[in-house]
Amino acid sequence: MTKSEQLFMRAERVIPGGVNSPVRAFGSVGLTPRMIASADGTHLTDEDGREYLDFVGSWGPMILGHNYPAVREAVIRACEKGLSYGAATKREVEMAELICGSVPNLDMVRMVNSGTEAVMSALRAARGYTGRDKIVKFMGCYHGHSDALLVQAGSGVMTAGIPDSAGVPEGCTKDTLSAVYNDAASVQKLFEEFPEEIAAVIVEPVGANMGVVPPEKGFLGRLRSLCTKYKAVLIFDEVITGFRLAFGGAQEYFGVNADLVTFGKIIGAGMPVGAYGGKREIMMCVAPVGPVYQAGTLSGNPVAMAAGLAQLTILKEHPQIYRDLNRAGAWFFGEIRKLADQSGIPVTVNACGSLGCVFFTDADVVNYETAKTSDTARYAEYFRYMLAHGIYLAPAQFEAMFLSAMHSGEELHMTLERMKEYFQLYR
Ligand SMILES: *Cc1c(COP(=O)(O)O)cnc(C)c1O
């Protein structure tokens, strides 16, 4: 038995499923998790000393690769000055100024501790601002694990409020309406039905939690006009896309303005950080200036801010990182598509910037329904083949592959070789 297996057996006895977040379990690929001991650059090393080329990047934060020296140094220096004060600090001001100065349409920002918290708080602000209760989300979009958002609505566009998780009372989700991704008409119908009741439409500007599903041309713009017309708040959940597609996130990349934006992942450089921000008049509803209560003992934690600020500063000062990363993504995912086309396996490759996903289906994947046509057993087999050859992909079909600025051409070529072998072997 490997050390990872031994540790996992111990873990299962004391942690539900042996993991602290379900996506880390290897259940859907029929394995047990590799216990990671360290990470550097594009590589992970497990407790057995096996190395992997990593395409998960801690689910997005590690856009500069793992253990980036300037980020690590900033954290060490911050630690020397104490881990938490529960009081205002200069670094929080610098962080907020950097974000407000660079993200389009964002006047004020509040730091929190996770993406879940960011989304939950943004929705509360939107509801407080509009005085309305209903929200619209899209099937297949993930916005963290807060009660109101654990809804995909099993059947049909207009189905409202069936919780997806045990432990979520229907009362918590009765104001959550579900729409179809890439189908603005499904949102329009909801607005026509509830013209003065919808507080907010929340969307992942690139769907990245049902595999990767880019927005079709015009989709985000239609959401913008509908929200303007019906005086609802448009929330871009940029927990994945923020500081990844471009420094200004999806608003900059697609040229569509949101009213509120949520961040996580990259903003903390691997530390537990989230944030939400947007228009001044909405953010001024938040306590202590406004009536919408939202708080956090460790929010804006000095060590976490040091990490985030260091990573964001590097990204801001080197805009070519985005050009290179997006170009690498276009090339790499394009090559996978070519390999897939040459193989007999039905594969659809979706990509946007440095995010991509290999779906084992011949359907165009444009929303949750079509994503679900993917053959997850095939994905599991592909995952196992890649892992056995030292390539660490997301251990589930409906997740993104994340490129970092550190992935070299050589590493990407090597990865393509392994994919080619898989496609040929398993034809
Ligand atoms: C990861 C994610 C979240 C939740 O963030 P956590 O930090 O895991 O709470 C919310 N929205 C999107 C789009 C995400 O990808």
The ligand as a Gaussian input file, in Angstrom:
#p B3LYP/6-31G(d) Opt

LIG

0 1
 C      -14.837000      28.032000      -6.579000
 C      -16.007000      28.853000      -6.908000
 C      -16.815000      29.437000      -5.926000
 C      -16.653000      29.129000      -4.470000
 O      -15.428000      29.569000      -3.972000
 P      -14.864000      28.879000      -2.619000
 O      -13.616000      29.683000      -2.332000
 O      -14.617000      27.470000      -2.952000
 O      -15.894000      29.062000      -1.567000
 C      -17.808000      30.299000      -6.318000
 N      -18.005000      30.583000      -7.601000
 C      -17.267000      30.040000      -8.586000
 C      -17.518000      30.416000      -9.998000
 C      -16.255000      29.144000      -8.270000
 O      -15.548000      28.559000      -9.248000

